[in-house]
């Protein structure tokens, strides 16, 4: 599949619907643009959200581990 696209004054390229459908691209998906020896490569990005743990959240994990340990000890 090959299509001609145009870069507008703001640097925006519209990906044709046929490409979006073929590759399962949805609004707000992130893409990686990189240069290769053959030209520009545009590919889906994988973003994984991270959580910065507060002291309260760490305490919650600790209490959960203690509760699990108590239950496992009772199962024996």
Secondary structure as UniProt FT lines:
FT   TURN            9..10
FT   HELIX           17..23
FT   TURN            27..28
FT   STRAND          31..36
FT   TURN            37..38
FT   STRAND          39..44
FT   HELIX           55..75
//
